[in-house]
Amino acid sequence: MDCFLALSAFLKSVGHELVESSARRFSSDGVEGVSTEYVADGGEEDLFWRVWFLTNQEVLLFLTYACRKEDQEAEREAVDGIVDSVCLVGKG
């Protein structure tokens, strides 16, 4: 599974284009992933979104986080810790 292609397809489905320079690819302990951040119209106010796709080639995990744009740094460390703690387990 190509996480970059999955991320690109998701963003297109919500009306955004993936800017390759804004995507962050990473790999650790057999898990590959990609993430990005963007701001989208949330109706009454802009929303700040973070999106991740992670895979170990058996499992694909899709994660999102959204908050008000002005609060985008408030929980960054906590959210990063949650994402960093994810452990993907396959069938085998």
LOFIGU-743712 format. One record per atom (N, C-alpha, C): residue number from 1; residue in one letter; atom name; x, y, z. Coordinates in Angstrom, 3 decimals, padded with zeros to 6 digits. Layout:
# LOFIGU-743712
PT:NUM:a:CA:X:Y:Z
...
//
This chain:
# LOFIGU-743712
PT:1:m:N:000.851:-001.182:000.000
PT:1:m:CA:000.000:000.000:000.000
PT:1:m:C:000.889:001.235:000.000
PT:2:d:N:000.607:002.167:-000.874
PT:2:d:CA:001.351:003.420:-000.949
PT:2:d:C:000.578:004.486:-000.176
PT:3:c:N:001.072:004.838:000.991
PT:3:c:CA:000.403:005.813:001.851
PT:3:c:C:000.282:007.178:001.183
PT:4:f:N:001.286:007.547:000.388
PT:4:f:CA:001.252:008.842:-000.286
PT:4:f:C:000.065:008.901:-001.247
PT:5:l:N:-000.162:007.835:-002.014
PT:5:l:CA:-001.297:007.794:-002.939
PT:5:l:C:-002.619:007.808:-002.182
PT:6:a:N:-002.683:007.104:-001.056
PT:6:a:CA:-003.897:007.094:-000.244
PT:6:a:C:-004.188:008.497:000.296
PT:7:l:N:-003.163:009.182:000.766
PT:7:l:CA:-003.329:010.542:001.274
PT:7:l:C:-003.793:011.475:000.169
PT:8:s:N:-003.170:011.365:-000.985
PT:8:s:CA:-003.550:012.197:-002.124
PT:8:s:C:-005.008:011.970:-002.513
PT:9:a:N:-005.439:010.709:-002.558
PT:9:a:CA:-006.824:010.382:-002.911
PT:9:a:C:-007.798:010.931:-001.875
PT:10:f:N:-007.461:010.806:-000.593
PT:10:f:CA:-008.332:011.332:000.449
PT:10:f:C:-008.481:012.845:000.301
PT:11:l:N:-007.364:013.537:000.149
PT:11:l:CA:-007.431:014.994:000.047
PT:11:l:C:-008.258:015.430:-001.160
PT:12:k:N:-008.111:014.749:-002.281
PT:12:k:CA:-008.930:015.070:-003.455
PT:12:k:C:-010.407:014.882:-003.140
PT:13:s:N:-010.737:013.852:-002.366
PT:13:s:CA:-012.139:013.577:-002.046
PT:13:s:C:-012.767:014.669:-001.182
PT:14:v:N:-011.937:015.445:-000.475
PT:14:v:CA:-012.452:016.541:000.360
PT:14:v:C:-012.139:017.904:-000.250
PT:15:g:N:-011.742:017.905:-001.530
PT:15:g:CA:-011.557:019.160:-002.251
PT:15:g:C:-010.212:019.828:-002.104
PT:16:h:N:-009.180:019.073:-001.726
PT:16:h:CA:-007.839:019.633:-001.582
PT:16:h:C:-006.854:018.864:-002.452
PT:17:e:N:-005.846:019.552:-002.894
PT:17:e:CA:-004.760:018.906:-003.634
PT:17:e:C:-003.580:018.740:-002.690
PT:18:l:N:-002.932:017.604:-002.773
PT:18:l:CA:-001.752:017.367:-001.952
PT:18:l:C:-000.556:018.091:-002.560
PT:19:v:N:000.051:018.941:-001.778
PT:19:v:CA:001.277:019.607:-002.175
PT:19:v:C:002.412:018.740:-001.644
PT:20:e:N:003.171:018.131:-002.562
PT:20:e:CA:004.177:017.153:-002.151
PT:20:e:C:005.151:017.713:-001.133
PT:21:s:N:005.504:018.983:-001.269
PT:21:s:CA:006.462:019.577:-000.332
PT:21:s:C:005.880:019.735:001.075
PT:22:s:N:004.550:019.665:001.213
PT:22:s:CA:003.941:019.792:002.536
PT:22:s:C:003.707:018.438:003.203
PT:23:a:N:003.885:017.359:002.451
PT:23:a:CA:003.691:016.020:003.013
PT:23:a:C:004.970:015.570:003.704
PT:24:r:N:004.810:014.925:004.841
PT:24:r:CA:005.957:014.418:005.587
PT:24:r:C:005.900:012.894:005.559
PT:25:r:N:006.903:012.288:004.912
PT:25:r:CA:007.009:010.824:004.881
PT:25:r:C:007.885:010.382:006.047
PT:26:f:N:007.569:009.212:006.607
PT:26:f:CA:008.361:008.703:007.718
PT:26:f:C:008.324:007.182:007.720
PT:27:s:N:009.292:006.588:008.386
PT:27:s:CA:009.396:005.136:008.484
PT:27:s:C:010.083:004.795:009.800
PT:28:s:N:009.518:003.803:010.517
PT:28:s:CA:010.097:003.389:011.784
PT:28:s:C:009.566:002.015:012.165
PT:29:d:N:010.445:001.122:012.538
PT:29:d:CA:010.070:-000.206:013.036
PT:29:d:C:009.098:-000.937:012.115
PT:30:g:N:009.342:-000.890:010.814
PT:30:g:CA:008.504:-001.603:009.855
PT:30:g:C:007.215:-000.898:009.476
PT:31:v:N:007.010:000.284:009.999
PT:31:v:CA:005.813:001.065:009.672
PT:31:v:C:006.233:002.246:008.802
PT:32:e:N:005.529:002.409:007.685
PT:32:e:CA:005.754:003.545:006.804
PT:32:e:C:004.535:004.441:006.880
PT:33:g:N:004.744:005.718:006.718
PT:33:g:CA:003.606:006.617:006.778
PT:33:g:C:003.859:007.936:006.094
PT:34:v:N:002.784:008.698:006.008
PT:34:v:CA:002.841:010.043:005.452
PT:34:v:C:001.785:010.875:006.179
PT:35:s:N:002.080:012.153:006.347
PT:35:s:CA:001.123:013.048:006.999
PT:35:s:C:001.171:014.414:006.334
PT:36:t:N:000.121:015.167:006.561
PT:36:t:CA:000.074:016.545:006.083
PT:36:t:C:-000.863:017.339:006.971
PT:37:e:N:-000.839:018.641:006.803
PT:37:e:CA:-001.700:019.556:007.543
PT:37:e:C:-002.284:020.545:006.557
PT:38:y:N:-003.508:021.001:006.823
PT:38:y:CA:-004.112:022.016:005.967
PT:38:y:C:-005.232:022.714:006.720
PT:39:v:N:-005.643:023.849:006.208
PT:39:v:CA:-006.748:024.612:006.774
PT:39:v:C:-007.910:024.528:005.785
PT:40:a:N:-009.106:024.291:006.314
PT:40:a:CA:-010.304:024.183:005.483
PT:40:a:C:-011.431:024.994:006.105
PT:41:d:N:-012.353:025.407:005.270
PT:41:d:CA:-013.524:026.139:005.719
PT:41:d:C:-014.395:025.221:006.556
PT:42:g:N:-014.667:025.639:007.765
PT:42:g:CA:-015.492:024.834:008.658
PT:42:g:C:-016.867:025.431:008.881
PT:43:g:N:-017.319:026.264:007.953
PT:43:g:CA:-018.616:026.917:008.118
PT:43:g:C:-018.449:028.252:008.778
PT:44:e:N:-018.583:028.289:010.100
PT:44:e:CA:-018.467:029.540:010.836
PT:44:e:C:-017.027:029.978:011.046
PT:45:e:N:-016.089:029.028:011.022
PT:45:e:CA:-014.680:029.356:011.219
PT:45:e:C:-013.800:028.335:010.504
PT:46:d:N:-012.565:028.732:010.234
PT:46:d:CA:-011.627:027.820:009.584
PT:46:d:C:-011.202:026.728:010.554
PT:47:l:N:-011.022:025.524:010.012
PT:47:l:CA:-010.555:024.392:010.797
PT:47:l:C:-009.167:023.989:010.345
PT:48:f:N:-008.334:023.651:011.292
PT:48:f:CA:-006.989:023.152:011.032
PT:48:f:C:-007.055:021.634:011.095
PT:49:w:N:-006.616:020.976:010.024
PT:49:w:CA:-006.662:019.516:009.922
PT:49:w:C:-005.266:018.936:009.869
PT:50:r:N:-005.096:017.787:010.520
PT:50:r:CA:-003.887:016.970:010.388
PT:50:r:C:-004.358:015.586:009.960
PT:51:v:N:-003.659:014.993:008.999
PT:51:v:CA:-004.063:013.706:008.441
PT:51:v:C:-002.839:012.803:008.351
PT:52:w:N:-003.015:011.523:008.733
PT:52:w:CA:-001.938:010.536:008.658
PT:52:w:C:-002.460:009.270:007.988
PT:53:f:N:-001.620:008.638:007.197
PT:53:f:CA:-001.828:007.280:006.725
PT:53:f:C:-000.591:006.491:007.136
PT:54:l:N:-000.783:005.338:007.796
PT:54:l:CA:000.321:004.487:008.242
PT:54:l:C:000.057:003.064:007.772
PT:55:t:N:001.111:002.347:007.418
PT:55:t:CA:000.952:000.948:007.036
PT:55:t:C:002.176:000.132:007.421
PT:56:n:N:001.922:-001.161:007.681
PT:56:n:CA:002.996:-002.134:007.842
PT:56:n:C:002.906:-003.166:006.719
PT:57:q:N:002.194:-002.826:005.661
PT:57:q:CA:001.917:-003.633:004.474
PT:57:q:C:000.878:-004.717:004.729
PT:58:e:N:000.375:-004.857:005.950
PT:58:e:CA:-000.744:-005.753:006.247
PT:58:e:C:-001.959:-004.950:006.713
PT:59:v:N:-001.695:-003.861:007.393
PT:59:v:CA:-002.739:-003.019:007.971
PT:59:v:C:-002.515:-001.594:007.489
PT:60:l:N:-003.604:-000.917:007.134
PT:60:l:CA:-003.548:000.500:006.786
PT:60:l:C:-004.355:001.259:007.818
PT:61:l:N:-003.759:002.273:008.404
PT:61:l:CA:-004.431:003.072:009.428
PT:61:l:C:-004.568:004.501:008.916
PT:62:f:N:-005.767:005.051:009.046
PT:62:f:CA:-006.088:006.406:008.627
PT:62:f:C:-006.470:007.188:009.875
PT:63:l:N:-005.744:008.271:010.158
PT:63:l:CA:-005.991:009.096:011.339
PT:63:l:C:-006.226:010.540:010.921
PT:64:t:N:-007.137:011.212:011.618
PT:64:t:CA:-007.337:012.642:011.393
PT:64:t:C:-007.461:013.344:012.733
PT:65:y:N:-007.156:014.614:012.707
PT:65:y:CA:-007.320:015.474:013.880
PT:65:y:C:-007.741:016.841:013.353
PT:66:a:N:-008.729:017.445:013.969
PT:66:a:CA:-009.180:018.777:013.557
PT:66:a:C:-009.445:019.634:014.788
PT:67:c:N:-009.179:020.922:014.637
PT:67:c:CA:-009.472:021.888:015.687
PT:67:c:C:-009.649:023.261:015.033
PT:68:r:N:-010.051:024.231:015.825
PT:68:r:CA:-010.143:025.596:015.297
PT:68:r:C:-008.738:026.062:014.909
PT:69:k:N:-008.657:026.826:013.837
PT:69:k:CA:-007.355:027.270:013.331
PT:69:k:C:-006.523:027.947:014.413
PT:70:e:N:-007.131:028.779:015.213
PT:70:e:CA:-006.368:029.508:016.231
PT:70:e:C:-005.850:028.600:017.342
PT:71:d:N:-006.356:027.380:017.430
PT:71:d:CA:-005.916:026.438:018.463
PT:71:d:C:-004.947:025.380:017.936
PT:72:q:N:-004.430:025.566:016.725
PT:72:q:CA:-003.672:024.502:016.075
PT:72:q:C:-002.427:024.047:016.831
PT:73:e:N:-001.846:024.872:017.666
PT:73:e:CA:-000.650:024.457:018.406
PT:73:e:C:-000.968:023.941:019.812
PT:74:a:N:-002.196:024.155:020.282
PT:74:a:CA:-002.554:023.858:021.665
PT:74:a:C:-002.361:022.390:022.055
PT:75:e:N:-002.698:021.464:021.160
PT:75:e:CA:-002.624:020.047:021.492
PT:75:e:C:-001.636:019.288:020.620
PT:76:r:N:-000.787:020.013:019.882
PT:76:r:CA:000.130:019.371:018.931
PT:76:r:C:000.988:018.296:019.601
PT:77:e:N:001.589:018.601:020.725
PT:77:e:CA:002.474:017.645:021.393
PT:77:e:C:001.711:016.391:021.833
PT:78:a:N:000.516:016.579:022.387
PT:78:a:CA:-000.293:015.439:022.831
PT:78:a:C:-000.710:014.573:021.645
PT:79:v:N:-001.151:015.202:020.566
PT:79:v:CA:-001.578:014.446:019.381
PT:79:v:C:-000.386:013.716:018.775
PT:80:d:N:000.766:014.374:018.674
PT:80:d:CA:001.972:013.718:018.161
PT:80:d:C:002.321:012.488:018.993
PT:81:g:N:002.181:012.600:020.303
PT:81:g:CA:002.471:011.465:021.183
PT:81:g:C:001.533:010.294:020.940
PT:82:i:N:000.269:010.584:020.705
PT:82:i:CA:-000.703:009.525:020.411
PT:82:i:C:-000.344:008.839:019.108
PT:83:v:N:-000.077:009.620:018.070
PT:83:v:CA:000.263:009.047:016.766
PT:83:v:C:001.560:008.247:016.863
PT:84:d:N:002.547:008.768:017.562
PT:84:d:CA:003.824:008.074:017.714
PT:84:d:C:003.692:006.765:018.491
PT:85:s:N:002.652:006.632:019.304
PT:85:s:CA:002.488:005.429:020.118
PT:85:s:C:001.755:004.303:019.392
PT:86:v:N:001.263:004.573:018.196
PT:86:v:CA:000.506:003.570:017.450
PT:86:v:C:001.391:002.382:017.094
PT:87:c:N:000.858:001.189:017.306
PT:87:c:CA:001.556:-000.048:016.961
PT:87:c:C:000.637:-000.853:016.050
PT:88:l:N:001.063:-001.064:014.814
PT:88:l:CA:000.249:-001.827:013.873
PT:88:l:C:000.584:-003.304:013.986
PT:89:v:N:-000.436:-004.123:014.075
PT:89:v:CA:-000.265:-005.564:014.189
PT:89:v:C:-001.018:-006.218:013.040
PT:90:g:N:-000.368:-007.108:012.329
PT:90:g:CA:-001.009:-007.807:011.226
PT:90:g:C:-001.478:-009.191:011.649
PT:91:k:N:-001.967:-009.931:010.696
PT:91:k:CA:-002.469:-011.293:010.937
PT:91:k:C:-001.353:-012.251:011.326
PT:92:g:N:-000.210:-012.070:010.692
PT:92:g:CA:000.868:-013.037:010.877
PT:92:g:C:001.783:-012.653:011.911
//
